[in-house]
């Protein structure tokens, strides 16, 4: 018996996987590293080894460089998101530290001594 909701489950899985990759700092930075590595490799190969072959096929030329552009934009957007996330986390940490310091009684030493 075939399931009618299989494509929906696949879409949900891809969305959840994407959220996990973007939200986890280590996974996000690993993705950015390999993305930039792939872009550099594609640019090198497209500019040297495939140059004449791509020039003879205009649609493939546009598709190849469009894919390179898409991967480059992905790297830029991930980097911008990472910068914003780092700044937000730093602001939250600073505010929490300020709250902790302000809530402590005046005569109490930071290590708990009086």
N, CA, C and O of each residue as an XYZ file, in Angstrom:
456
protein
N       0.838     -1.171      0.000
C       0.000      0.000      0.000
C       0.891      1.245      0.000
O       1.770      1.370      0.853
N       0.681      2.150     -0.928
C       1.491      3.364     -1.049
C       0.944      4.453     -0.135
O      -0.263      4.579      0.068
N       1.853      5.217      0.396
C       1.454      6.336      1.253
C       1.301      7.592      0.409
O       2.147      7.891     -0.434
N       0.236      8.313      0.637
C       0.002      9.555     -0.091
C       0.804     10.703      0.500
O       1.060     11.687     -0.195
N       1.212     10.606      1.768
C       1.891     11.709      2.431
C       3.406     11.608      2.343
O       4.092     12.363      3.031
N       3.963     10.719      1.535
C       5.411     10.561      1.434
C       6.104     11.845      0.982
O       7.107     12.220      1.589
N       5.615     12.549     -0.065
C       6.288     13.793     -0.438
C       6.236     14.848      0.666
O       7.187     15.611      0.834
N       5.147     14.900      1.413
C       5.034     15.867      2.499
C       6.050     15.543      3.579
O       6.689     16.450      4.112
N       6.214     14.266      3.916
C       7.184     13.877      4.922
C       8.603     14.189      4.461
O       9.443     14.590      5.266
N       8.876     14.007      3.174
C      10.198     14.334      2.654
C      10.464     15.832      2.748
O      11.568     16.248      3.100
N       9.462     16.636      2.435
C       9.609     18.085      2.524
C       9.826     18.488      3.977
O      10.692     19.314      4.267
N       9.064     17.926      4.878
C       9.238     18.232      6.302
C      10.618     17.828      6.781
O      11.252     18.550      7.551
N      11.084     16.676      6.326
C      12.413     16.215      6.714
C      13.491     17.179      6.228
O      14.410     17.510      6.976
N      13.384     17.628      4.985
C      14.361     18.562      4.431
C      14.322     19.884      5.198
O      15.371     20.467      5.473
N      13.137     20.355      5.542
C      13.014     21.598      6.304
C      13.641     21.449      7.685
O      14.372     22.334      8.128
N      13.365     20.343      8.370
C      13.933     20.120      9.695
C      15.455     19.977      9.621
O      16.171     20.496     10.477
N      15.940     19.284      8.611
C      17.382     19.136      8.420
C      18.036     20.488      8.173
O      19.102     20.775      8.718
N      17.403     21.314      7.356
C      17.923     22.654      7.066
C      17.955     23.509      8.324
O      18.934     24.213      8.572
N      16.894     23.453      9.118
C      16.861     24.204     10.372
C      17.981     23.757     11.298
O      18.641     24.582     11.931
N      18.191     22.456     11.373
C      19.255     21.938     12.229
C      20.629     22.392     11.778
O      21.471     22.740     12.607
N      20.868     22.392     10.464
C      22.162     22.833      9.948
C      22.399     24.315     10.192
O      23.521     24.730     10.481
N      21.353     25.103     10.075
C      21.503     26.549     10.248
C      21.608     26.927     11.725
O      22.356     27.844     12.063
N      20.891     26.258     12.600
C      20.866     26.634     14.010
C      22.093     26.170     14.783
O      22.503     26.835     15.735
N      22.686     25.044     14.395
C      23.862     24.539     15.096
C      25.110     25.216     14.535
O      25.393     25.124     13.340
N      25.857     25.899     15.412
C      26.994     26.692     14.958
C      28.067     25.829     14.283
O      28.598     26.209     13.239
N      28.380     24.702     14.856
C      29.420     23.836     14.269
C      28.977     23.313     12.900
O      29.761     23.322     11.951
N      27.741     22.865     12.795
C      27.237     22.360     11.510
C      27.179     23.475     10.475
O      27.508     23.265      9.308
N      26.760     24.663     10.906
C      26.660     25.808      9.991
C      28.041     26.180      9.450
O      28.200     26.424      8.254
N      29.028     26.220     10.329
C      30.372     26.601      9.882
C      31.018     25.512      9.038
O      31.782     25.813      8.121
N      30.725     24.265      9.333
C      31.222     23.174      8.496
C      30.594     23.263      7.102
O      31.277     23.091      6.093
N      29.292     23.532      7.061
C      28.605     23.707      5.780
C      29.197     24.878      4.999
O      29.403     24.774      3.790
N      29.470     25.988      5.682
C      30.061     27.141      5.003
C      31.442     26.800      4.446
O      31.773     27.194      3.328
N      32.251     26.068      5.218
C      33.593     25.696      4.760
C      33.524     24.875      3.483
O      34.185     25.194      2.495
N      32.720     23.815      3.504
C      32.634     22.960      2.323
C      31.961     23.665      1.151
O      32.272     23.376     -0.005
N      31.054     24.575      1.434
C      30.410     25.348      0.380
C      31.433     26.244     -0.321
O      31.486     26.285     -1.550
N      32.234     26.950      0.453
C      33.248     27.830     -0.138
C      34.283     27.002     -0.890
O      34.736     27.400     -1.963
N      34.659     25.858     -0.336
C      35.606     24.972     -1.013
C      35.049     24.514     -2.368
O      35.771     24.500     -3.365
N      33.778     24.145     -2.399
C      33.142     23.716     -3.649
C      33.083     24.864     -4.649
O      33.331     24.659     -5.837
N      32.760     26.060     -4.188
C      32.697     27.222     -5.086
C      34.068     27.502     -5.688
O      34.183     27.743     -6.890
N      35.105     27.472     -4.858
C      36.456     27.721     -5.386
C      36.855     26.665     -6.412
O      37.455     26.986     -7.438
N      36.528     25.424     -6.139
C      36.840     24.348     -7.077
C      36.061     24.518     -8.384
O      36.626     24.362     -9.467
N      34.767     24.837     -8.286
C      33.950     25.031     -9.489
C      34.435     26.223    -10.311
O      34.448     26.162    -11.540
N      34.827     27.294     -9.651
C      35.328     28.466    -10.379
C      36.630     28.125    -11.089
O      36.828     28.500    -12.244
N      37.517     27.414    -10.400
C      38.784     27.029    -11.020
C      38.551     26.123    -12.227
O      39.095     26.367    -13.304
N      37.747     25.085    -12.050
C      37.490     24.135    -13.134
C      36.758     24.826    -14.290
O      37.073     24.579    -15.454
N      35.795     25.678    -13.981
C      35.052     26.372    -15.028
C      35.887     27.387    -15.776
O      35.643     27.645    -16.955
N      36.864     27.962    -15.110
C      37.712     28.975    -15.748
C      38.866     28.377    -16.534
O      39.427     29.034    -17.411
N      39.226     27.137    -16.228
C      40.382     26.544    -16.903
C      39.995     25.335    -17.755
O      40.036     25.399    -18.984
N      39.627     24.261    -17.116
C      39.416     22.993    -17.817
C      38.173     22.989    -18.697
O      38.205     22.445    -19.801
N      37.082     23.583    -18.234
C      35.815     23.540    -18.972
C      35.532     24.805    -19.790
O      34.469     24.920    -20.400
N      36.462     25.740    -19.807
C      36.186     27.035    -20.409
C      35.746     26.924    -21.861
O      34.702     27.465    -22.225
N      36.511     26.240    -22.698
C      36.149     26.170    -24.124
C      34.875     25.351    -24.324
O      34.038     25.698    -25.156
N      34.728     24.280    -23.574
C      33.531     23.446    -23.685
C      32.282     24.241    -23.295
O      31.254     24.141    -23.965
N      32.361     25.022    -22.225
C      31.215     25.826    -21.796
C      30.920     26.968    -22.773
O      29.760     27.315    -22.995
N      31.970     27.548    -23.353
C      31.764     28.654    -24.300
C      31.016     28.193    -25.547
O      30.308     28.985    -26.170
N      31.161     26.938    -25.912
C      30.485     26.404    -27.101
C      29.022     26.079    -26.833
O      28.253     25.894    -27.776
N      28.624     26.004    -25.569
C      27.252     25.649    -25.189
C      26.687     26.742    -24.270
O      26.847     26.675    -23.051
N      26.032     27.737    -24.852
C      25.585     28.898    -24.071
C      24.640     28.555    -22.910
O      24.748     29.156    -21.841
N      23.723     27.607    -23.098
C      22.799     27.276    -22.013
C      23.522     26.595    -20.855
O      23.246     26.884    -19.690
N      24.444     25.697    -21.173
C      25.232     25.072    -20.120
C      26.143     26.087    -19.432
O      26.368     26.019    -18.224
N      26.664     27.030    -20.222
C      27.486     28.108    -19.668
C      26.694     28.884    -18.619
O      27.168     29.103    -17.505
N      25.489     29.295    -18.988
C      24.645     30.045    -18.049
C      24.256     29.201    -16.833
O      24.252     29.688    -15.703
N      23.934     27.945    -17.077
C      23.570     27.062    -15.972
C      24.722     26.831    -15.015
O      24.542     26.871    -13.798
N      25.905     26.588    -15.559
C      27.087     26.331    -14.726
C      27.416     27.543    -13.864
O      27.583     27.428    -12.650
N      27.506     28.703    -14.505
C      27.868     29.903    -13.744
C      26.711     30.385    -12.869
O      26.936     31.034    -11.847
N      25.489     30.075    -13.258
C      24.353     30.370    -12.382
C      24.405     29.526    -11.116
O      24.117     30.018    -10.025
N      24.774     28.253    -11.259
C      24.937     27.377    -10.094
C      26.068     27.877     -9.196
O      25.939     27.874     -7.972
N      27.166     28.301     -9.801
C      28.277     28.868     -9.013
C      27.829     30.126     -8.271
O      28.201     30.337     -7.117
N      27.040     30.949     -8.927
C      26.523     32.165     -8.304
C      25.601     31.827     -7.142
O      25.667     32.454     -6.086
N      24.741     30.833     -7.341
C      23.827     30.414     -6.281
C      24.599     29.905     -5.056
O      24.258     30.250     -3.924
N      25.622     29.098     -5.276
C      26.431     28.608     -4.163
C      27.179     29.743     -3.460
O      27.337     29.727     -2.239
N      27.636     30.723     -4.234
C      28.323     31.877     -3.646
C      27.356     32.694     -2.794
O      27.709     33.113     -1.692
N      26.150     32.922     -3.287
C      25.148     33.652     -2.509
C      24.775     32.889     -1.240
O      24.551     33.498     -0.194
N      24.708     31.567     -1.325
C      24.450     30.756     -0.144
C      25.547     30.958      0.895
O      25.260     31.101      2.083
N      26.799     30.970      0.453
C      27.918     31.181      1.379
C      27.840     32.565      2.025
O      28.078     32.703      3.224
N      27.512     33.575      1.245
C      27.407     34.939      1.779
C      26.264     35.033      2.785
O      26.425     35.622      3.853
N      25.116     34.458      2.451
C      23.975     34.515      3.368
C      24.249     33.747      4.658
O      23.872     34.202      5.738
N      24.895     32.598      4.559
C      25.247     31.854      5.768
C      26.246     32.636      6.618
O      26.147     32.637      7.845
N      27.201     33.299      5.979
C      28.176     34.095      6.728
C      27.497     35.279      7.419
O      27.802     35.574      8.575
N      26.584     35.957      6.728
C      25.862     37.070      7.342
C      25.008     36.590      8.516
O      24.955     37.242      9.559
N      24.342     35.451      8.342
C      23.544     34.885      9.426
C      24.437     34.529     10.606
O      24.079     34.779     11.756
N      25.604     33.942     10.325
C      26.522     33.560     11.389
C      27.004     34.791     12.158
O      27.077     34.767     13.386
N      27.333     35.867     11.437
C      27.763     37.097     12.112
C      26.652     37.654     12.987
O      26.899     38.052     14.125
N      25.442     37.686     12.473
C      24.315     38.205     13.255
C      24.055     37.336     14.479
O      23.775     37.854     15.560
N      24.146     36.024     14.317
C      23.913     35.105     15.427
C      24.974     35.262     16.506
O      24.648     35.241     17.693
N      26.236     35.419     16.119
C      27.314     35.615     17.087
C      27.104     36.914     17.857
O      27.274     36.945     19.076
N      26.738     37.978     17.160
C      26.487     39.259     17.839
C      25.304     39.155     18.797
O      25.359     39.679     19.910
N      24.234     38.482     18.371
C      23.065     38.324     19.226
C      23.404     37.511     20.468
O      22.991     37.863     21.573
N      24.153     36.429     20.293
C      24.547     35.610     21.443
C      25.437     36.392     22.400
O      25.309     36.250     23.616
N      26.339     37.216     21.866
C      27.208     38.035     22.715
C      26.389     39.064     23.490
O      26.650     39.288     24.672
N      25.408     39.693     22.851
C      24.552     40.658     23.541
C      23.752     39.985     24.645
O      23.625     40.529     25.742
N      23.214     38.811     24.363
C      22.456     38.079     25.382
C      23.345     37.711     26.566
O      22.932     37.836     27.719
N      24.556     37.262     26.281
C      25.482     36.901     27.360
C      25.849     38.124     28.196
O      25.916     38.042     29.422
N      26.085     39.253     27.535
C      26.433     40.473     28.257
C      25.270     40.930     29.134
O      25.478     41.322     30.282
N      24.050     40.882     28.605
C      22.882     41.272     29.404
C      22.688     40.354     30.606
O      22.361     40.813     31.700
N      22.893     39.043     30.394
C      22.764     38.094     31.501
C      23.831     38.351     32.553
O      23.546     38.271     33.748
N      25.042     38.655     32.137
C      26.111     38.971     33.085
C      25.793     40.246     33.847
O      26.016     40.312     35.056
N      25.278     41.255     33.165
C      24.892     42.501     33.833
C      23.784     42.242     34.844
O      23.829     42.771     35.955
N      22.787     41.433     34.477
C      21.713     41.100     35.419
C      22.253     40.370     36.633
O      21.860     40.657     37.763
N      23.155     39.426     36.400
C      23.730     38.675     37.520
C      24.524     39.584     38.448
O      24.459     39.432     39.668
N      25.266     40.518     37.888
C      26.060     41.424     38.719
C      25.190     42.425     39.463
O      25.486     42.764     40.609
N      24.129     42.901     38.836
C      23.254     43.877     39.475
C      22.358     43.247     40.542
O      21.974     43.920     41.498
N      22.026     41.985     40.392
C      21.163     41.306     41.362
C      21.919     40.883     42.610
O      21.293     40.581     43.626
N      23.251     40.852     42.566
C      24.042     40.434     43.712
C      24.061     41.564     44.750
O      24.180     42.731     44.377
N      23.946     41.242     46.038
C      24.014     42.280     47.079
C      25.349     43.015     47.025
O      26.362     42.455     46.606
N      25.337     44.277     47.454
C      26.509     45.149     47.392
C      27.709     44.594     48.150
O      28.845     44.712     47.689
N      27.464     43.990     49.313
C      28.570     43.578     50.153
C      29.081     42.170     49.838
O      30.017     41.695     50.482
N      28.492     41.517     48.879
C      28.926     40.153     48.552
C      30.017     40.187     47.496
O      29.896     40.869     46.478
N      31.080     39.444     47.748
C      32.193     39.347     46.826
C      31.814     38.408     45.670
O      31.026     37.489     45.889
N      32.342     38.599     44.446
C      31.962     37.754     43.312
C      32.188     36.260     43.523
O      31.474     35.444     42.940
N      33.184     35.880     44.358
C      33.406     34.444     44.569
C      32.643     33.899     45.767
O      32.865     32.763     46.186
N      31.749     34.704     46.316
C      30.868     34.235     47.381
C      31.293     34.644     48.788
O      30.547     34.435     49.744
N      32.500     35.232     48.924
C      32.952     35.671     50.248
C      32.288     36.990     50.629
O      31.853     37.743     49.757
N      32.211     37.264     51.898
C      31.636     38.532     52.378
C      32.699     39.547     52.649
O      32.394     40.667     53.059
